[in-house]
Amino acid sequence: METGAADGGIWSPAMVDITLRGANGIHSWFWNPDQEKGLYSVQQLMKIYENSVGRNCNMVIGTVINPDGLVPETDAQRLMDFGKSLKDEFRNSKGSVKGKGKSFMIQLQEPTTLKKYVVQEDIQFGERVKSYIIKGQLENGLWVDGDKGSCIGHKRIGQILMRGKFIQVSLDIPVSKDVPIIRSFEVF
């Protein structure tokens, strides 16, 4: 079967396999001189990360090996810059919660503008969530819809679509295969 079956008997994680030198018309798995222009930018790598790892996939980045048997310095530096950017992007969680159940609430320390959320299921017990809804309560007391989706799995990264300063954010799971086990729900 070429597509997934949510209630299937076999689980296999999805994988996004890219070459670091896959930009600007270059798609090289093998070293060639003067192909540094093919390096994905840090911004491009961040987008690929959020659209792969942030959508319940594994991201594998292939690197070239130069004639000396090493990853070229420019490529290694790009990977280090990408790692730093990931750490910076997800360093300052504004609140988090975890546990079992169908409803989770993050109380914010003070009214806060939010950009992203990250939710992770504890997949050692399987992927249980079939739909979820993110909502936020503004400082004026009004609840607004933020985002929704059909699966979480290992990791789901989403944009906080609502604007304003929030005092709390909720994750509700209306449909699941079993009691959801949320490893982490964080807002940034």
C-alpha positions as CSV (number, residue, x, y, z in Angstrom):
1,M,0.0,0.0,0.0
2,E,1.4,3.4,-1.0
3,T,-0.7,5.4,1.5
4,G,-1.2,5.2,5.2
5,A,-4.0,3.4,6.9
6,A,-4.9,5.1,10.2
7,D,-6.3,1.9,11.7
8,G,-3.7,-0.4,10.1
9,G,-1.9,-3.2,11.9
10,I,1.7,-2.0,11.0
11,W,3.2,1.3,11.9
12,S,6.1,2.8,10.0
13,P,7.2,6.4,10.5
14,A,7.3,8.7,7.5
15,M,10.7,10.0,6.4
16,V,11.7,13.1,4.5
17,D,15.1,12.5,3.0
18,I,16.9,15.5,1.5
19,T,20.3,16.4,0.4
20,L,21.9,19.5,2.0
21,R,22.9,20.6,-1.5
22,G,19.4,20.6,-3.0
23,A,18.8,24.3,-3.6
24,N,19.2,26.6,-6.6
25,G,18.9,23.9,-9.3
26,I,21.5,21.7,-7.7
27,H,20.5,18.3,-6.4
28,S,23.7,16.5,-5.5
29,W,24.2,13.5,-3.2
30,F,27.9,13.3,-4.3
31,W,30.6,15.9,-4.0
32,N,31.4,18.0,-7.0
33,P,33.5,21.2,-7.0
34,D,31.9,24.6,-6.9
35,Q,28.4,23.4,-5.8
36,E,28.2,25.4,-2.6
37,K,25.5,27.5,-4.2
38,G,23.3,24.4,-3.9
39,L,23.3,24.5,-0.1
40,Y,19.9,25.1,1.4
41,S,19.8,28.3,3.4
42,V,19.1,28.1,7.1
43,Q,15.7,29.6,6.5
44,Q,14.9,27.0,3.8
45,L,16.1,24.2,6.2
46,M,13.8,25.6,9.0
47,K,10.8,25.5,6.6
48,I,11.6,22.0,5.6
49,Y,12.0,21.0,9.3
50,E,8.6,22.5,10.3
51,N,6.9,20.9,7.3
52,S,8.5,17.5,7.9
53,V,9.4,16.9,11.6
54,G,6.5,19.3,12.4
55,R,4.2,17.1,10.5
56,N,5.1,13.8,12.2
57,C,8.0,12.8,10.0
58,N,11.6,12.1,10.4
59,M,14.0,14.4,8.6
60,V,17.2,13.0,7.2
61,I,19.7,15.4,5.7
62,G,22.3,13.8,3.3
63,T,25.7,15.5,3.1
64,V,28.4,15.1,0.5
65,I,31.9,13.8,1.4
66,N,34.8,15.6,-0.3
67,P,37.9,13.9,-1.7
68,D,39.6,14.1,1.7
69,G,36.8,11.9,3.2
70,L,35.3,14.8,5.1
71,V,32.1,16.9,5.0
72,P,33.1,20.2,3.4
73,E,33.5,23.1,5.9
74,T,30.8,25.1,4.3
75,D,28.3,22.3,4.6
76,A,29.3,21.5,8.2
77,Q,28.9,25.2,9.1
78,R,25.5,25.3,7.5
79,L,24.4,22.3,9.6
80,M,25.7,24.0,12.7
81,D,23.9,27.2,11.9
82,F,20.7,25.2,11.3
83,G,21.1,23.5,14.6
84,K,21.6,26.9,16.3
85,S,18.5,28.3,14.6
86,L,16.4,25.3,15.8
87,K,17.6,25.9,19.4
88,D,16.9,29.6,19.2
89,E,13.4,29.1,17.7
90,F,12.3,26.6,20.3
91,R,14.3,27.8,23.3
92,N,11.8,30.1,25.1
93,S,8.7,28.1,25.8
94,K,6.0,30.4,27.3
95,G,4.3,27.4,28.9
96,S,3.9,23.7,28.7
97,V,1.8,20.8,30.0
98,K,1.7,17.0,29.6
99,G,-0.4,14.0,30.6
100,K,-3.2,11.7,29.8
101,G,-6.6,12.9,28.7
102,K,-8.6,14.8,26.0
103,S,-8.1,18.4,27.3
104,F,-5.0,20.3,28.3
105,M,-4.6,23.9,29.4
106,I,-1.5,26.1,29.5
107,Q,-1.9,29.0,31.9
108,L,0.5,31.8,30.9
109,Q,2.4,33.8,33.5
110,E,1.3,37.1,31.9
111,P,-0.6,38.2,28.8
112,T,1.7,37.0,25.9
113,T,1.8,37.2,22.1
114,L,2.3,33.7,20.7
115,K,3.6,32.5,17.3
116,K,3.8,28.7,17.5
117,Y,2.8,25.6,19.3
118,V,4.4,22.2,19.5
119,V,2.5,19.0,20.5
120,Q,4.0,15.6,20.9
121,E,2.2,12.3,21.7
122,D,4.0,9.6,23.7
123,I,4.2,7.3,20.7
124,Q,5.5,4.3,22.6
125,F,1.7,3.8,23.3
126,G,0.8,4.5,19.6
127,E,-0.6,7.4,17.7
128,R,-4.0,7.9,19.3
129,V,-5.1,11.4,18.4
130,K,-7.4,11.6,15.3
131,S,-8.3,15.3,15.6
132,Y,-7.3,18.2,17.8
133,I,-8.2,21.9,18.3
134,I,-6.1,24.7,19.7
135,K,-7.8,27.7,21.2
136,G,-6.6,30.7,23.1
137,Q,-8.1,33.0,25.6
138,L,-7.3,36.7,25.0
139,E,-6.6,39.0,27.9
140,N,-10.1,40.5,27.4
141,G,-11.6,37.0,28.2
142,L,-12.6,36.2,24.6
143,W,-11.8,32.6,23.4
144,V,-10.6,32.4,19.8
145,D,-9.9,29.5,17.5
146,G,-6.2,29.0,16.8
147,D,-5.6,25.9,14.7
148,K,-6.8,22.3,14.2
149,G,-5.6,19.1,12.7
150,S,-6.1,15.4,12.2
151,C,-3.0,13.9,13.8
152,I,-0.2,14.7,16.2
153,G,2.0,11.6,16.4
154,H,5.7,12.1,17.2
155,K,5.5,15.9,16.8
156,R,3.2,18.6,15.4
157,I,4.5,22.1,14.9
158,G,1.8,24.7,14.1
159,Q,1.4,28.4,13.7
160,I,-0.7,30.3,16.2
161,L,-3.1,31.8,13.7
162,M,-4.9,34.1,16.2
163,R,-3.4,37.5,17.1
164,G,-3.4,39.3,20.4
165,K,-2.1,38.7,23.9
166,F,-3.2,35.4,25.5
167,I,-3.7,34.4,29.1
168,Q,-4.2,30.7,28.4
169,V,-4.2,28.2,25.5
170,S,-6.0,25.0,25.3
171,L,-5.5,21.7,23.4
172,D,-8.7,19.7,23.0
173,I,-8.9,16.3,21.4
174,P,-12.4,15.5,20.3
175,V,-11.6,12.2,18.5
176,S,-9.0,9.6,19.5
177,K,-8.5,5.8,19.2
178,D,-7.8,5.5,22.9
179,V,-7.0,7.9,25.8
180,P,-4.4,10.3,24.4
181,I,-1.0,10.5,26.1
182,I,0.5,13.9,25.5
183,R,4.3,13.9,26.0
184,S,4.4,17.7,25.6
185,F,2.2,20.6,24.6
186,E,4.1,23.9,24.5
187,V,3.6,27.4,23.2
188,F,6.2,29.8,21.9
